[in-house]
Structure formats: C-alpha cells, structure tokens
C-alpha cells in the first residue's frame, strides 16, 4: 500500500512538471460551479411578432466563457441550440439562434447559456405568433332600420367572417350576427375569420343604436303589417292586375315586379334559373324592365312564379325591398308635412296602392285647411273617386291602426 501511494505521488509530481503548474487541485465540486459560471447579458427576438410557420431569430449576448446557448419551450423540450458561430466583441459573445414556431399565441421560451461545467444563466422570452391569414379590421358600421351592416377590411365577402356582438357589460348578444334587429344601446362588434383554426380576430368596434332609430323602425314595422295585410303574402301572384302582373307581399306591379325578380337573379342565379328555365320569363329578366309593363302571366307561368316566390332568396329580397320601399313612403309623407304617426302609415298604404291618388288626397286635405291626421286621411280617401271604391281596404287600414294604438 505504501508503495502504491508513492507511485501515485510520483505521477502527480511528473504531471506538475510537464504542465508547468505550481500545485494540483481537484476539479471544483458542483456547489462551487457558480463561481466559474458565465453570464447571460441580453436576449432579443427579431422580430418579436411573427406569423405561424415563420422563423424567429434570437440575438443572445453572453460572457466570453460561454460554450453553448440552448432554447427550451414551455414543456422543457429543446427547440434550438448553438455551440459555435458566436462573434466576439469587446469581451462578449454575440450568438444567433433561429427556429420556427408552428402554433399561434403568446409563446414563452427559456434561453439558457452555459459553459463546460454548468448551464450558467437563463432568461425567459415571449414571442407573439399570429395566424398567417389576413387580419380582419372592422372599419365601419352602418345602421339601417336597427340592423348593423359592417364593413370589414380584407373581407368584402362577409360570409368569410363571424361577427360577434357584445353589450356594454361584455355579454355576448349575438355570437354569429346576421343583421338581426337591435334594441337601443351601445354595442361592440368583433370579426373572426371563419376558416381560421386559430381564430384571428379584429379589434372590437363600438357603435350605438339610439332610441329614435328604434322608434323609427317600430313605425316602419307597423306600416309593413298594415300594407302586407292589404296586399298578400310572399307567394301571392295576380296574373292580371290592371293589365300587368302583381307579385309578392307588397304586390309589386309590372316593372317593379321585374325589378324584384331581377334582384333575386342577382342574389342567387342558380335558384332563379332552376325555377324559370324553360319559361320566357328567364330571358325577359335580361331585358329592360319595361318588357313587363303590360306582362300578363299564363296559368302555368303563374304556377312557376309561385314556386320561385316560395324560395329563401325570394323571402330575403322581398323583406329587404319592402323595408326600402316603405321607408321611402314614410320619408315622402314627412317631406309633405305629415308628422302624426298614424297618418304617416295611412299615407304609406295609400302610396303603395297608388302614388298619384295618395298625393291627390293629401293635397285635398291641405286645400281645405284641415290637419294632416289619421281621421282626415281616412275620410278624404273614402271620398276620392278612385280610392273610395276600395272601402274594405280603407276601413281595414284605419281600424288596424286604431288597434295598434295610433290616433
């Protein structure tokens, strides 16, 4: 045993001579490694925000003794590392580490710098990863009869986005808004890309529906109730109504019937063509609307038209056209000095039946110096040589308005 110790001592002395060392010490214990650990000065992502699938570069600055830089994800898995290629500047090493990210969101990574003894220091860095689909931006909200019509930048086809409406308390009013009627209040709308699995969204856009807008729509809604009760349903067809066809819930006549069906063709060509193919009506839709100025339908054509009027596109177009037309009638009435709500609706019904007779009745009331109220409109309409023939319709309109609470 003594001989072995002497041999070991001799070997150590020889090693000291060969290495020029003054003394020999053992490798540092693990608890002492911090004294020789290197320093991690800075970590910067270029860029700090990327799109999914793109690469990010980390610029890492360490002390000169660093031998490797590693990057770990939130699960502790190694995603990138560098062991060479560092640039030495003024006693510090500058490293570049690149890697791609395949998921959307705020992603955190742990950057670790180390030397041959230990991983000396680490820092966390967060990178924002966006979807690679264009981001929607709500640029405007137009209110029309208490429905909100949104303009979304990058998505002119609104079918590609989902519109989420929330109230001032943050509650979801509509998860997938489809131009439903809104109550008075303040709302925010956020657009989400439908086919984007990562849910790329716009910033919330605030807008307001006023009580006056709600009241105006109530008047329009009640006017429609009155007029539709006098005219018919979505599928109403009168083949010969004073030498031309009338169709739909507002009884669109002649050229206006042509305009209505032409709009359906624009909105949904496949549906309209499937119903009208084989009929001369399909070719006539591609001509001026005057071709229906004296158009009378045959019994078979009337049956074909009823089938078309029962479709979803027909109902959508009729609803929109009815609101547009009745809104215009009410504006005409206000512009002629009618302020009483019941009188406005009565005038709108007269105007839908015959614009010429509606003006005659209004002017007759004014010439006699009478008030433009509901009772006078009804009385003068019954005395009109044309409208007076439609006693049932005039009485139905008047009595319906009374039941609805209009005076």
C-alpha positions as CSV (number, residue, x, y, z in Angstrom):
1,X,0.0,0.0,0.0
2,X,2.8,2.4,0.8
3,X,4.4,1.6,-2.5
4,X,1.2,2.4,-4.3
5,X,0.9,5.8,-2.6
6,X,4.5,6.6,-3.6
7,X,3.8,5.7,-7.2
8,X,0.7,8.0,-7.3
9,X,2.6,10.9,-5.7
10,X,5.4,10.5,-8.3
11,X,2.8,10.5,-11.1
12,X,1.3,13.7,-9.8
13,X,4.7,15.4,-9.5
14,X,5.5,14.4,-13.0
15,X,2.2,15.9,-14.2
16,X,3.0,19.2,-12.4
17,X,6.4,19.4,-14.1
18,X,5.0,18.7,-17.5
19,X,2.2,21.2,-17.2
20,X,4.3,23.9,-15.5
21,X,1.8,24.0,-12.6
22,X,2.8,25.0,-9.1
23,X,0.2,22.8,-7.5
24,X,-2.5,20.3,-8.3
25,X,-6.1,20.7,-7.2
26,X,-9.2,18.5,-7.8
27,X,-12.0,19.6,-10.2
28,X,-14.4,22.0,-8.5
29,X,-17.3,20.5,-6.6
30,X,-20.8,21.1,-8.1
31,X,-21.6,23.5,-5.3
32,X,-18.7,25.6,-6.3
33,X,-19.6,25.9,-10.0
34,X,-21.4,29.2,-9.7
35,X,-18.0,30.8,-9.1
36,X,-16.9,29.8,-12.6
37,X,-20.3,30.1,-14.4
38,X,-20.7,32.5,-17.3
39,X,-23.0,35.5,-17.7
40,X,-26.2,35.9,-19.9
41,X,-26.3,39.6,-20.7
42,X,-29.2,40.0,-23.1
43,X,-31.8,38.2,-25.2
44,X,-33.7,39.8,-28.0
45,X,-36.2,38.3,-30.6
46,X,-36.0,39.6,-34.2
47,X,-38.9,40.0,-34.9
48,X,-40.9,39.9,-31.7
49,X,-44.1,39.1,-33.6
50,X,-44.2,36.5,-36.4
51,X,-46.8,34.5,-38.4
52,X,-47.3,30.8,-37.7
53,X,-44.7,28.7,-39.5
54,X,-42.2,31.6,-39.8
55,X,-38.8,31.6,-38.1
56,X,-37.6,33.9,-35.4
57,X,-34.0,34.8,-34.7
58,X,-32.8,35.3,-31.1
59,X,-29.9,37.6,-30.6
60,X,-28.1,36.4,-27.4
61,X,-25.2,38.2,-25.7
62,X,-23.1,36.2,-23.2
63,X,-19.7,36.3,-21.4
64,X,-16.7,35.1,-23.2
65,X,-16.6,31.7,-21.4
66,X,-20.0,30.6,-22.8
67,X,-19.7,27.4,-24.9
68,X,-23.3,26.9,-25.8
69,X,-26.7,28.6,-26.0
70,X,-29.9,26.5,-25.9
71,X,-33.6,27.3,-26.2
72,X,-36.4,25.3,-24.5
73,X,-40.1,25.5,-24.9
74,X,-42.7,25.7,-22.1
75,X,-42.7,21.9,-21.9
76,X,-39.0,21.7,-21.3
77,X,-38.2,20.4,-24.8
78,X,-35.1,21.6,-26.6
79,X,-36.1,23.5,-29.7
80,X,-32.8,25.1,-30.8
81,X,-29.2,25.4,-29.8
82,X,-25.9,27.0,-30.9
83,X,-22.4,25.7,-30.0
84,X,-20.3,27.8,-32.4
85,X,-20.5,30.8,-34.7
86,X,-20.5,33.4,-31.9
87,X,-18.9,36.7,-32.6
88,X,-16.5,38.1,-30.0
89,X,-17.0,41.8,-29.4
90,X,-15.3,43.7,-26.6
91,X,-15.1,40.7,-24.3
92,X,-18.6,39.4,-25.0
93,X,-20.0,36.8,-27.3
94,X,-22.9,37.5,-29.7
95,X,-24.9,34.4,-30.7
96,X,-27.7,34.0,-33.3
97,X,-30.2,31.2,-32.7
98,X,-33.0,30.6,-35.3
99,X,-36.1,28.4,-35.0
100,X,-39.7,28.3,-36.4
101,X,-42.9,28.2,-34.4
102,X,-45.9,26.2,-35.6
103,X,-48.6,27.3,-33.2
104,X,-50.5,30.6,-32.8
105,X,-50.5,32.5,-29.5
106,X,-48.1,34.1,-26.9
107,X,-45.3,31.6,-26.8
108,X,-42.7,31.6,-24.0
109,X,-39.2,30.1,-24.3
110,X,-36.4,29.6,-21.8
111,X,-32.9,30.7,-23.2
112,X,-30.0,29.0,-21.4
113,X,-26.3,29.9,-21.7
114,X,-23.6,27.6,-20.3
115,X,-20.0,26.5,-20.3
116,X,-18.3,23.2,-20.0
117,X,-19.1,23.0,-16.3
118,X,-22.7,24.1,-16.0
119,X,-25.7,25.9,-17.5
120,X,-24.9,29.2,-16.0
121,X,-27.9,31.5,-16.6
122,X,-31.3,31.6,-18.2
123,X,-33.9,34.1,-19.3
124,X,-37.5,33.8,-20.5
125,X,-38.6,35.5,-23.6
126,X,-42.2,35.7,-25.1
127,X,-42.9,35.8,-28.8
128,X,-46.3,36.7,-30.3
129,X,-47.3,34.2,-33.1
130,X,-50.1,35.3,-35.4
131,X,-52.1,33.3,-37.9
132,X,-51.0,33.7,-41.5
133,X,-54.4,34.6,-42.7
134,X,-55.2,38.3,-43.3
135,X,-56.4,40.0,-40.1
136,X,-60.0,41.4,-40.3
137,X,-60.5,45.1,-39.5
138,X,-63.9,46.5,-38.9
139,X,-63.8,49.9,-40.5
140,X,-67.4,51.0,-40.3
141,X,-70.9,50.0,-39.1
142,X,-73.9,51.4,-40.9
143,X,-77.3,51.2,-39.2
144,X,-80.3,50.5,-41.3
145,X,-83.7,50.0,-39.6
146,X,-81.8,49.0,-36.4
147,X,-79.8,46.4,-38.2
148,X,-76.0,46.8,-38.2
149,X,-74.2,46.4,-41.6
150,X,-70.4,46.1,-41.1
151,X,-67.6,46.9,-43.4
152,X,-64.6,44.6,-42.8
153,X,-61.2,45.3,-44.3
154,X,-59.7,42.3,-46.2
155,X,-63.0,40.6,-46.2
156,X,-65.5,42.2,-48.6
157,X,-67.4,38.9,-48.5
158,X,-68.8,38.9,-45.0
159,X,-69.7,35.2,-45.3
160,X,-66.0,34.6,-44.6
161,X,-66.1,36.2,-41.1
162,X,-68.1,35.6,-38.0
163,X,-69.4,38.8,-36.3
164,X,-69.7,38.7,-32.6
165,X,-71.8,41.4,-30.9
166,X,-71.4,42.3,-27.2
167,X,-73.2,44.8,-25.0
168,X,-71.6,47.3,-22.7
169,X,-71.3,44.8,-19.9
170,X,-69.4,42.4,-22.2
171,X,-72.2,39.9,-22.6
172,X,-72.5,38.2,-26.0
173,X,-75.7,39.4,-27.6
174,X,-75.1,37.6,-30.9
175,X,-72.3,35.0,-31.4
176,X,-72.8,35.0,-35.2
177,X,-74.6,38.2,-36.1
178,X,-76.7,38.1,-39.3
179,X,-78.2,41.6,-39.4
180,X,-80.8,41.0,-36.8
181,X,-82.8,43.9,-35.4
182,X,-81.2,45.5,-32.3
183,X,-82.6,47.3,-29.3
184,X,-81.4,50.7,-28.2
185,X,-77.9,50.6,-26.7
186,X,-74.2,50.6,-27.2
187,X,-72.5,47.5,-28.8
188,X,-69.1,46.3,-29.9
189,X,-68.6,44.0,-32.9
190,X,-65.6,41.8,-33.4
191,X,-64.9,40.0,-36.7
192,X,-63.4,36.5,-36.6
193,X,-62.1,34.6,-39.7
194,X,-64.4,31.6,-40.1
195,X,-61.9,29.2,-41.8
196,X,-59.0,30.2,-39.5
197,X,-58.5,27.5,-36.8
198,X,-56.6,30.0,-34.7
199,X,-59.4,32.5,-34.5
200,X,-57.8,35.6,-35.9
201,X,-59.9,38.5,-34.8
202,X,-60.3,42.2,-35.3
203,X,-60.2,44.8,-32.6
204,X,-63.7,45.5,-31.1
205,X,-65.6,48.3,-32.9
206,X,-68.1,50.3,-30.9
207,X,-71.4,51.6,-32.2
208,X,-74.7,52.8,-30.9
209,X,-78.3,52.3,-31.7
210,X,-80.4,55.2,-30.5
211,X,-83.9,55.2,-29.2
212,X,-85.0,57.4,-32.1
213,X,-83.7,54.8,-34.5
214,X,-85.7,52.1,-32.6
215,X,-88.9,54.3,-32.8
216,X,-88.4,54.9,-36.5
217,X,-88.1,51.1,-37.1
218,X,-91.2,50.5,-35.0
219,X,-93.2,52.8,-37.3
220,X,-91.7,51.0,-40.4
221,X,-92.6,47.6,-38.9
222,X,-96.2,48.6,-38.2
223,X,-96.5,50.2,-41.6
224,X,-95.5,46.9,-43.1
225,X,-98.0,45.0,-41.1
226,X,-100.8,47.3,-42.4
227,X,-99.7,47.2,-46.1
228,X,-99.0,43.4,-46.2
229,X,-102.4,42.7,-44.7
230,X,-103.8,44.6,-47.7
231,X,-101.5,43.1,-50.4
232,X,-100.8,39.4,-49.8
233,X,-98.1,37.0,-48.8
234,X,-94.6,36.1,-50.1
235,X,-96.2,33.8,-52.7
236,X,-99.1,36.0,-53.8
237,X,-99.4,36.1,-57.7
238,X,-102.0,38.1,-59.5
239,X,-101.5,37.2,-63.2
240,X,-103.5,40.2,-64.5
241,X,-103.8,43.2,-62.1
242,X,-104.9,46.1,-64.3
243,X,-103.1,44.8,-67.4
244,X,-99.9,43.5,-65.7
245,X,-98.8,41.0,-63.1
246,X,-98.5,41.8,-59.4
247,X,-96.4,39.6,-57.1
248,X,-95.2,39.2,-53.5
249,X,-96.1,40.6,-50.1
250,X,-96.3,44.2,-51.2
251,X,-97.9,43.4,-54.6
252,X,-95.1,44.7,-56.7
253,X,-96.6,45.5,-60.1
254,X,-95.4,45.4,-63.7
255,X,-91.9,46.9,-64.0
256,X,-91.4,46.8,-60.2
257,X,-92.2,43.0,-60.3
258,X,-89.5,42.7,-62.9
259,X,-87.0,44.6,-60.7
260,X,-87.9,42.4,-57.8
261,X,-87.3,39.1,-59.6
262,X,-84.1,40.5,-61.3
263,X,-82.7,41.2,-57.9
264,X,-83.4,37.6,-56.9
265,X,-81.5,36.5,-60.0
266,X,-78.5,38.7,-59.0
267,X,-78.6,37.3,-55.4
268,X,-79.0,33.7,-56.3
269,X,-78.7,32.9,-60.0
270,X,-78.8,29.1,-59.5
271,X,-82.1,29.1,-57.7
272,X,-83.9,31.5,-60.0
273,X,-82.6,29.8,-63.1
274,X,-83.7,26.4,-61.8
275,X,-87.3,27.7,-61.4
276,X,-87.5,29.8,-64.6
277,X,-85.6,27.7,-67.1
278,X,-87.9,26.8,-70.0
279,X,-90.0,29.9,-69.4
280,X,-89.7,33.1,-71.4
281,X,-89.6,34.9,-68.1
282,X,-85.9,34.0,-67.6
283,X,-84.9,35.7,-70.9
284,X,-87.1,38.7,-70.1
285,X,-85.1,39.3,-66.9
286,X,-82.1,40.1,-69.0
287,X,-84.0,42.8,-70.8
288,X,-85.3,46.2,-69.7
289,X,-88.0,46.2,-67.1
290,X,-90.4,47.8,-69.4
291,X,-91.0,44.4,-71.0
292,X,-93.2,43.6,-68.0
293,X,-95.1,46.9,-68.2
294,X,-98.1,45.0,-69.7
295,X,-97.0,41.5,-68.9
296,X,-99.9,39.1,-68.0
297,X,-99.0,35.6,-66.8
298,X,-100.5,32.4,-68.1
299,X,-101.7,29.9,-65.6
300,X,-98.6,27.8,-66.0
301,X,-96.4,30.9,-65.6
302,X,-98.2,31.9,-62.5
303,X,-97.6,28.5,-61.0
304,X,-93.9,28.7,-61.9
305,X,-93.7,32.2,-60.3
306,X,-95.3,31.0,-57.1
307,X,-92.7,28.3,-56.8
308,X,-89.9,30.9,-57.1
309,X,-91.6,33.3,-54.6
310,X,-91.6,30.5,-52.0
311,X,-87.8,30.2,-52.0
312,X,-85.4,31.6,-49.4
313,X,-83.8,34.1,-51.8
314,X,-87.3,35.4,-52.6
315,X,-88.2,36.0,-49.0
316,X,-84.8,37.7,-48.3
317,X,-85.2,40.0,-51.3
318,X,-88.9,40.7,-50.6
319,X,-88.0,41.6,-46.9
320,X,-85.3,44.0,-47.9
321,X,-87.3,45.6,-50.8
322,X,-90.3,46.0,-48.6
323,X,-88.3,47.8,-45.9
324,X,-86.7,50.0,-48.5
325,X,-90.0,50.9,-50.2
326,X,-91.9,51.6,-47.1
327,X,-89.1,53.7,-45.6
328,X,-89.3,55.8,-48.8
329,X,-93.1,56.2,-48.5
330,X,-92.7,57.4,-44.9
331,X,-90.0,59.9,-46.0
332,X,-92.3,61.2,-48.7
333,X,-95.0,61.7,-46.2
334,X,-92.8,63.6,-43.7
335,X,-91.5,65.8,-46.6
336,X,-95.1,66.7,-47.4
337,X,-95.7,67.8,-43.8
338,X,-97.2,64.7,-42.1
339,X,-96.0,64.4,-38.6
340,X,-98.7,62.2,-36.9
341,X,-97.5,58.6,-36.9
342,X,-100.9,57.1,-37.7
343,X,-101.4,59.5,-40.7
344,X,-97.9,58.6,-41.9
345,X,-98.7,54.9,-42.1
346,X,-102.1,55.5,-43.7
347,X,-100.4,57.7,-46.3
348,X,-97.7,54.9,-46.9
349,X,-100.5,52.4,-47.6
350,X,-102.2,54.9,-50.0
351,X,-98.9,55.5,-51.7
352,X,-98.1,51.8,-52.1
353,X,-101.6,51.3,-53.7
354,X,-101.3,54.4,-55.9
355,X,-98.8,57.2,-55.6
356,X,-100.9,59.5,-57.7
357,X,-104.1,59.1,-55.5
358,X,-102.0,59.4,-52.3
359,X,-100.9,62.9,-53.5
360,X,-104.4,63.8,-54.5
361,X,-105.8,63.0,-51.1
362,X,-103.1,64.9,-49.2
363,X,-103.5,68.0,-51.4
364,X,-107.2,67.9,-50.9
365,X,-106.8,67.9,-47.2
366,X,-104.4,70.8,-47.4
367,X,-106.6,72.8,-49.7
368,X,-109.4,72.6,-47.2
369,X,-107.1,73.8,-44.5
370,X,-107.5,70.6,-42.5
371,X,-105.0,68.9,-40.3
372,X,-102.9,66.0,-41.8
373,X,-104.1,63.5,-39.2
374,X,-105.4,59.9,-39.5
375,X,-109.1,60.7,-39.3
376,X,-108.9,63.3,-42.1
377,X,-106.8,61.0,-44.4
378,X,-109.4,58.2,-43.9
379,X,-112.4,60.5,-44.6
380,X,-110.8,62.1,-47.7
381,X,-109.7,58.7,-49.0
382,X,-113.3,57.4,-48.9
383,X,-114.4,60.5,-50.8
384,X,-111.7,60.1,-53.5
385,X,-113.3,58.9,-56.8
386,X,-110.7,56.0,-57.1
387,X,-109.7,55.1,-53.6
388,X,-113.3,55.4,-52.4
389,X,-114.0,52.2,-54.4
390,X,-111.7,50.3,-52.1
391,X,-113.9,50.7,-49.0
392,X,-112.9,47.4,-47.4
393,X,-109.2,48.2,-47.7
394,X,-109.6,51.7,-46.4
395,X,-111.5,50.6,-43.4
396,X,-109.1,47.7,-42.7
397,X,-106.2,50.1,-42.7
398,X,-107.9,52.6,-40.5
399,X,-109.2,50.0,-38.0
400,X,-105.8,48.2,-37.8
401,X,-104.1,51.5,-37.0
402,X,-106.6,52.2,-34.2
403,X,-106.0,48.7,-32.8
404,X,-102.2,49.3,-32.9
405,X,-102.7,52.4,-30.8
406,X,-102.3,55.1,-33.4
407,X,-104.6,58.2,-33.2
